[in-house]
């Protein structure tokens, strides 16, 4: 199944700064999302703990985090999501491998329904980008890209896209660049006829309005650095990612230079 591994450079006790993978292990892994969300339904996962593995190993439990999924780390800062049956989903920001109180805890849009809440998290310096999925009175699913300042708690909506009928319009792959700009992809999940021409690349920088550019219509996932963009293309429409499904073959395509990234970034 697709899972929530994230790669980053972080402080590892006894090693200093090193490249690591962070991810969750759950007693019960999440179900395939109901409806047309492009990710797993993390509200159905149970008994999840956060792990970190330097590239030369070994795996270790992240100290002090408690239950969580969708981790992202940068330096000594860790951000992750927590789902429970008793309360709305939360995003928690704390120091990596510390037992002190969190630096910041926050939620998202009002929730009422299935497979809603944080879908992806990316942390960089003092800012956390959260992709939030939610329903708002229509059959499709909406996406909101939030940026939260960890120090002040100030929150802003960078981009919001709305689904409808049998179409979900989803923001995917939000990625920070070293100049503190944020890039992402926008895809159609479910019936692509509901958002024709709306497969896009997006870019936002503090103090500027976001910019959009056309992306391949069959894009399903996205990630970028300053020099190259990777798109997962040609797959069956989410969530049909089973290798036994017709049309489930995917191609990982590298594009260089990265769309919307200024030369010299």
C-alpha positions, 0 to 999 in steps of 0.5 A: 500500500502507499504509505507516508514516508518522507525524506529530509535532512534532520539532526540525529543524536550521535550522528549530527545532521544526516539524511533520514526517512520519517514515517509511521507504523500502525497496528492497523494501517489505513483503508483506501479512502472512500469516495474519490480522495487520492490518499489513504483514509488515515482516520481508519488507522489505529495504533500508529507510532512515528519512526525515523531511519538514517540512510545507514540505519537503524530504525528508531522510534521518534522520542516524545511524539506519541501517536501520529502519521504523515510526519515531516522533519527539517533540522530539529523540527517535527510536524505530524498529524494525529487522528482519533475517534474522540476529537477532530484531527490535529497537526502537532509541531514539536522538537524532534526527539524531545519530550517537552510540550509541542511548539504548536498544535492546530486544526483545519476546516470544520469536519463532518464526513469521511476521510477528511483532515490533513492529507500531507504535511511539509515543514521548513524553518518556522513554517508548516504547509498542510494540505487539508481535505474536506467536504463542503456540501458537495459530492466531490472533495475540496483541498485547502493548502494552509501555511502556519507560522510556528512561532506566531501561530499566524495562518493563511490559506495559500490556495483552495480548490473545490470538487463537485459531483463525482470529481475531487480537485486535489492539491498534492505534493506541497514542497518547500524550496530553500528560498522559502517558496512553496510549490505543489501540484493540482490533480483531478481525482475521480471523474476528470470531466469535472475539472477539465484543464485543471491539472496544474503546477502551483507556486507561492512565495511570501508577499506574492500571489500564487502562480499557476501553470498547466500540468499533464492531465494524467498527473497523479502525484508531484514532488519538486526541488529547485532543479527538477520536478517529478510527476507520477503519471499514467496511473488508473484514477485514484484510488485504484492503485492495486497492481491487479487493476487494469491501467495501474501501471505508473510512470515516474517522469523527471522534468528539468528545469522545474516548472515555475522555479526562477533560474538561479533558485 
